[in-house]
Amino acid sequence: MAYRYWCGECGFKTPWLSQAQGEQQQIEHYARRHPGIPPGGHVEVNRRKPNGGHGCLPLAVIAVLLLILAAARHRRPGLPG
């Protein structure tokens, strides 16, 4: 899971991080921008895998490579296939 922390005082938000990293960035933000105010705001939770993959990109690359290989074999009359 990934977490994004929003400041309760301004529009600041952390990137999607682990819970510990997000909390730490929020604490640092409050210390810099809102000294004396305890960290507040809200937390978004992304239940998908953080930095979650590339979608169908690997499948598309494999398909293109297979097409190139098939075309190369088709042009060479000495190879079976």
mmCIF file of the C-alpha atoms, coordinates in Angstrom:
data_MODEL
# 
_entry.id   MODEL 
# 
loop_
_atom_site.group_PDB 
_atom_site.id 
_atom_site.type_symbol 
_atom_site.label_atom_id 
_atom_site.label_alt_id 
_atom_site.label_comp_id 
_atom_site.label_asym_id 
_atom_site.label_entity_id 
_atom_site.label_seq_id 
_atom_site.pdbx_PDB_ins_code 
_atom_site.Cartn_x 
_atom_site.Cartn_y 
_atom_site.Cartn_z 
_atom_site.occupancy 
_atom_site.B_iso_or_equiv 
_atom_site.pdbx_formal_charge 
_atom_site.auth_seq_id 
_atom_site.auth_comp_id 
_atom_site.auth_asym_id 
_atom_site.auth_atom_id 
_atom_site.pdbx_PDB_model_num 
ATOM 1  C CA . MET A 1 1  ? 0.000  0.000   0.000   1.00 0.00 ? 1  MET A CA 1 
ATOM 2  C CA . ALA A 1 2  ? 1.031  3.594   -0.499  1.00 0.00 ? 2  ALA A CA 1 
ATOM 3  C CA . TYR A 1 3  ? 0.032  6.659   1.449   1.00 0.00 ? 3  TYR A CA 1 
ATOM 4  C CA . ARG A 1 4  ? -0.242 10.364  0.588   1.00 0.00 ? 4  ARG A CA 1 
ATOM 5  C CA . TYR A 1 5  ? -0.434 12.855  3.442   1.00 0.00 ? 5  TYR A CA 1 
ATOM 6  C CA . TRP A 1 6  ? -2.212 16.185  3.022   1.00 0.00 ? 6  TRP A CA 1 
ATOM 7  C CA . CYS A 1 7  ? -1.478 19.225  5.163   1.00 0.00 ? 7  CYS A CA 1 
ATOM 8  C CA . GLY A 1 8  ? -4.434 20.555  7.162   1.00 0.00 ? 8  GLY A CA 1 
ATOM 9  C CA . GLU A 1 9  ? -3.149 24.137  6.961   1.00 0.00 ? 9  GLU A CA 1 
ATOM 10 C CA . CYS A 1 10 ? -2.204 24.592  3.295   1.00 0.00 ? 10 CYS A CA 1 
ATOM 11 C CA . GLY A 1 11 ? -2.292 22.702  -0.022  1.00 0.00 ? 11 GLY A CA 1 
ATOM 12 C CA . PHE A 1 12 ? 0.856  20.639  0.596   1.00 0.00 ? 12 PHE A CA 1 
ATOM 13 C CA . LYS A 1 13 ? 0.704  16.903  -0.075  1.00 0.00 ? 13 LYS A CA 1 
ATOM 14 C CA . THR A 1 14 ? 3.392  14.255  -0.053  1.00 0.00 ? 14 THR A CA 1 
ATOM 15 C CA . PRO A 1 15 ? 3.991  11.950  -3.006  1.00 0.00 ? 15 PRO A CA 1 
ATOM 16 C CA . TRP A 1 16 ? 2.811  8.340   -2.684  1.00 0.00 ? 16 TRP A CA 1 
ATOM 17 C CA . LEU A 1 17 ? 5.124  6.814   -0.088  1.00 0.00 ? 17 LEU A CA 1 
ATOM 18 C CA . SER A 1 18 ? 5.252  4.176   2.605   1.00 0.00 ? 18 SER A CA 1 
ATOM 19 C CA . GLN A 1 19 ? 3.381  5.078   5.774   1.00 0.00 ? 19 GLN A CA 1 
ATOM 20 C CA . ALA A 1 20 ? 6.575  5.863   7.717   1.00 0.00 ? 20 ALA A CA 1 
ATOM 21 C CA . GLN A 1 21 ? 8.048  7.989   4.916   1.00 0.00 ? 21 GLN A CA 1 
ATOM 22 C CA . GLY A 1 22 ? 4.800  9.927   4.456   1.00 0.00 ? 22 GLY A CA 1 
ATOM 23 C CA . GLU A 1 23 ? 4.458  10.623  8.161   1.00 0.00 ? 23 GLU A CA 1 
ATOM 24 C CA . GLN A 1 24 ? 8.067  11.812  8.310   1.00 0.00 ? 24 GLN A CA 1 
ATOM 25 C CA . GLN A 1 25 ? 7.598  14.194  5.359   1.00 0.00 ? 25 GLN A CA 1 
ATOM 26 C CA . GLN A 1 26 ? 4.430  15.587  6.907   1.00 0.00 ? 26 GLN A CA 1 
ATOM 27 C CA . ILE A 1 27 ? 6.207  16.177  10.238  1.00 0.00 ? 27 ILE A CA 1 
ATOM 28 C CA . GLU A 1 28 ? 9.088  17.911  8.439   1.00 0.00 ? 28 GLU A CA 1 
ATOM 29 C CA . HIS A 1 29 ? 6.633  20.061  6.452   1.00 0.00 ? 29 HIS A CA 1 
ATOM 30 C CA . TYR A 1 30 ? 4.832  21.181  9.610   1.00 0.00 ? 30 TYR A CA 1 
ATOM 31 C CA . ALA A 1 31 ? 8.144  21.964  11.336  1.00 0.00 ? 31 ALA A CA 1 
ATOM 32 C CA . ARG A 1 32 ? 9.214  24.138  8.373   1.00 0.00 ? 32 ARG A CA 1 
ATOM 33 C CA . ARG A 1 33 ? 5.947  25.787  7.352   1.00 0.00 ? 33 ARG A CA 1 
ATOM 34 C CA . HIS A 1 34 ? 3.713  25.673  10.426  1.00 0.00 ? 34 HIS A CA 1 
ATOM 35 C CA . PRO A 1 35 ? 5.953  25.689  13.520  1.00 0.00 ? 35 PRO A CA 1 
ATOM 36 C CA . GLY A 1 36 ? 4.102  25.141  16.776  1.00 0.00 ? 36 GLY A CA 1 
ATOM 37 C CA . ILE A 1 37 ? 1.088  23.500  15.102  1.00 0.00 ? 37 ILE A CA 1 
ATOM 38 C CA . PRO A 1 38 ? 0.759  19.730  15.489  1.00 0.00 ? 38 PRO A CA 1 
ATOM 39 C CA . PRO A 1 39 ? 0.588  17.860  12.163  1.00 0.00 ? 39 PRO A CA 1 
ATOM 40 C CA . GLY A 1 40 ? -2.942 17.435  10.901  1.00 0.00 ? 40 GLY A CA 1 
ATOM 41 C CA . GLY A 1 41 ? -4.810 17.032  7.637   1.00 0.00 ? 41 GLY A CA 1 
ATOM 42 C CA . HIS A 1 42 ? -5.793 13.737  6.128   1.00 0.00 ? 42 HIS A CA 1 
ATOM 43 C CA . VAL A 1 43 ? -4.259 10.648  4.572   1.00 0.00 ? 43 VAL A CA 1 
ATOM 44 C CA . GLU A 1 44 ? -5.097 9.012   1.251   1.00 0.00 ? 44 GLU A CA 1 
ATOM 45 C CA . VAL A 1 45 ? -4.506 5.272   0.945   1.00 0.00 ? 45 VAL A CA 1 
ATOM 46 C CA . ASN A 1 46 ? -3.695 3.607   -2.357  1.00 0.00 ? 46 ASN A CA 1 
ATOM 47 C CA . ARG A 1 47 ? -4.293 -0.102  -1.880  1.00 0.00 ? 47 ARG A CA 1 
ATOM 48 C CA . ARG A 1 48 ? -2.574 -0.985  -5.139  1.00 0.00 ? 48 ARG A CA 1 
ATOM 49 C CA . LYS A 1 49 ? 1.110  -1.726  -5.244  1.00 0.00 ? 49 LYS A CA 1 
ATOM 50 C CA . PRO A 1 50 ? 3.098  1.531   -4.941  1.00 0.00 ? 50 PRO A CA 1 
ATOM 51 C CA . ASN A 1 51 ? 5.040  2.433   -8.067  1.00 0.00 ? 51 ASN A CA 1 
ATOM 52 C CA . GLY A 1 52 ? 2.773  -0.248  -9.447  1.00 0.00 ? 52 GLY A CA 1 
ATOM 53 C CA . GLY A 1 53 ? 4.180  -1.667  -12.575 1.00 0.00 ? 53 GLY A CA 1 
ATOM 54 C CA . HIS A 1 54 ? 3.994  -0.477  -16.143 1.00 0.00 ? 54 HIS A CA 1 
ATOM 55 C CA . GLY A 1 55 ? 0.566  -1.693  -17.126 1.00 0.00 ? 55 GLY A CA 1 
ATOM 56 C CA . CYS A 1 56 ? 0.643  -3.617  -20.384 1.00 0.00 ? 56 CYS A CA 1 
ATOM 57 C CA . LEU A 1 57 ? 3.992  -2.209  -21.588 1.00 0.00 ? 57 LEU A CA 1 
ATOM 58 C CA . PRO A 1 58 ? 5.981  -5.432  -21.038 1.00 0.00 ? 58 PRO A CA 1 
ATOM 59 C CA . LEU A 1 59 ? 3.349  -7.449  -22.905 1.00 0.00 ? 59 LEU A CA 1 
ATOM 60 C CA . ALA A 1 60 ? 3.392  -4.982  -25.821 1.00 0.00 ? 60 ALA A CA 1 
ATOM 61 C CA . VAL A 1 61 ? 7.210  -5.127  -26.026 1.00 0.00 ? 61 VAL A CA 1 
ATOM 62 C CA . ILE A 1 62 ? 7.161  -8.932  -26.097 1.00 0.00 ? 62 ILE A CA 1 
ATOM 63 C CA . ALA A 1 63 ? 4.490  -8.916  -28.821 1.00 0.00 ? 63 ALA A CA 1 
ATOM 64 C CA . VAL A 1 64 ? 6.536  -6.525  -30.981 1.00 0.00 ? 64 VAL A CA 1 
ATOM 65 C CA . LEU A 1 65 ? 9.676  -8.617  -30.521 1.00 0.00 ? 65 LEU A CA 1 
ATOM 66 C CA . LEU A 1 66 ? 7.801  -11.771 -31.532 1.00 0.00 ? 66 LEU A CA 1 
ATOM 67 C CA . LEU A 1 67 ? 6.476  -10.031 -34.645 1.00 0.00 ? 67 LEU A CA 1 
ATOM 68 C CA . ILE A 1 68 ? 9.990  -8.880  -35.580 1.00 0.00 ? 68 ILE A CA 1 
ATOM 69 C CA . LEU A 1 69 ? 11.329 -12.395 -35.055 1.00 0.00 ? 69 LEU A CA 1 
ATOM 70 C CA . ALA A 1 70 ? 8.534  -13.917 -37.158 1.00 0.00 ? 70 ALA A CA 1 
ATOM 71 C CA . ALA A 1 71 ? 9.116  -11.391 -39.953 1.00 0.00 ? 71 ALA A CA 1 
ATOM 72 C CA . ALA A 1 72 ? 12.869 -12.042 -39.936 1.00 0.00 ? 72 ALA A CA 1 
ATOM 73 C CA . ARG A 1 73 ? 12.366 -15.809 -40.151 1.00 0.00 ? 73 ARG A CA 1 
ATOM 74 C CA . HIS A 1 74 ? 9.815  -15.407 -42.934 1.00 0.00 ? 74 HIS A CA 1 
ATOM 75 C CA . ARG A 1 75 ? 12.264 -13.480 -45.144 1.00 0.00 ? 75 ARG A CA 1 
ATOM 76 C CA . ARG A 1 76 ? 15.018 -16.101 -44.960 1.00 0.00 ? 76 ARG A CA 1 
ATOM 77 C CA . PRO A 1 77 ? 14.103 -18.932 -47.299 1.00 0.00 ? 77 PRO A CA 1 
ATOM 78 C CA . GLY A 1 78 ? 16.670 -21.362 -45.812 1.00 0.00 ? 78 GLY A CA 1 
ATOM 79 C CA . LEU A 1 79 ? 15.125 -21.416 -42.328 1.00 0.00 ? 79 LEU A CA 1 
ATOM 80 C CA . PRO A 1 80 ? 12.192 -23.619 -41.434 1.00 0.00 ? 80 PRO A CA 1 
ATOM 81 C CA . GLY A 1 81 ? 9.042  -21.889 -40.285 1.00 0.00 ? 81 GLY A CA 1 
# 
